[in-house]
Amino acid sequence: MKKFINKILILYVISFLFGTISLYCTDLYDTALLYDSSNLQNSDINFQKIIKYYGLKCKEIDFSSTTLTNSLLRDENGNYFKAVVINAVTLECENPTLLDSTELSILKNAVDSNGVNLLVSGLNNQSNMNDYSNLRYLTDFTVFGATAIDGNNDWIITSNSPSISKEFTGQTVSFSSNNHAYSLNTTDYADTIILSKDNNLVELPVFVMVSSGNGKIFVDGFIQYYNIGNVNLYSQYVYNYNPIVPTMMFVRYACDDECWHNTHNYANLTIDDPYFIEPHGYLNYQELLNEMETHNFHTTIGYIPKHYCYPQDTSVINLFLNYPDRYSIIQHGNNHDGYEFICYTQEQLDSLNALHNNAWLNNPGVYPRSFIEQEADIVEGKTRMGELMRTTGIPWGDLMIFPWGISLSPTLALLKAYNFNTTVNGQYQPYLFLSGDDK
């Protein structure tokens, strides 16, 4: 039960952080990314993705070809950006030097005099950090280095800055792996947002905030081993505490109501495949309802339309009818016979295998399905879901979960044509891009 509750907490946390994916806005730039295109960091890519999730715009300033000026830190109306991000490797780079003393002064003045919020991510104790001179200057020597963390450590979100940590405030998240963050060397003037403890229970700051004039500087010691542009969305659930969380906290705090957000916070647990029998494998609908009532979350069943005529338990149907605030269903493909929506032609499947290390080679469930076949599956699936609603009285949401992964872009257009509201998948983009797709 403890493991189950921990998983629910993780789902709640990710739901709070990611919220609803919004359309990319066309308004003014909200944030700036200072980076080196010749040495792109995972945190650079992750910040760009996170900004899009929150419906914001990011101005990208490449230090390998651009000299930082005061005007580059302002939007089209001349206002300073709400949030500016730079990786510690880029900040401290000396060969070649990416920021000279004048550029550092411009950045510090933007924080101190003009209220910019600055995030320095990826602080570590490797040789590329040199003596941390630039970070020391920006933070007035409040943060002056980093030390590797050894052992298995929990992550403790302090109560020092609830306006930043929000729902995380006061939480302790168990973690059972080594070397996922560096402890930051700070003075007492730094407010610790996230910390760990060593075997002697000594506190080890890993994400801190430093007040600096009218602005704030955030320093993050979590290691972002991968960029979220190259991994499936479900990979974000692997870690008990995801290393992109501090960046998301920073963006939510710095950009405030500019971020796409809901008027309330909630968690949704999605379970693919089960139908209305009790129990379904390890799933017990009544026991799950008890957990939802206790911990206040919702569960959506990704229902396979093929199952619309399968045997059904009245007791389960009544749970969905009597507790619509706890249980709901949406469409999960149609027949669930393998990867129903992977691609249209053998040539596309060959391209997929070439791009992804033969991930689908010799897999009997993976074969091309023409565009016409995919449209037929969508329509038949909707028809079956409608019949399920007619016989049980349970309404279903106009959402699609594709079995085994998201479809190619033309099939996504079909969802809109057939009045689906959205799609939710382990990926947020197709495995294969077609000509004209916007990556």
Secondary structure, DSSP 8 states (H G I E B T S, - for coil): -HHHHHHHHHHHHHHHHH--------S---EEEEE-GGG--HHHHHHHHHHHHTT--EEEEETTT----GGGGB-TTS-B-SEEEEEHHHHH-BTTBSS-HHHHHHHHHHHHTT--EEEEE----SGGGTT-HHHHHHTTTSEEEEEE--S---EEE-SS-HHHHGGGTT-EE----S-SBEEEEE-TTSEEEEEEE-TT--EEEEEEEEEETTEEEEEE-B---S-TTSS-GGGGGSSSS-TTHHHHHHHHHHHGGGS---SS---EEEEES--S-SSBTTB-HHHHHHHHHHHT-EEEEEE-GGGGGS---HHHHHHHHH-TTTEEEEE--SS--S-TTS-SSHHHHHHHHHHTTTTTTT-TT-----HHHHHHHHHHHHHHHHHHHHHH---EEEEE--TTS---HHHHHHHHHTT--EE--S-SS-SS--TT---
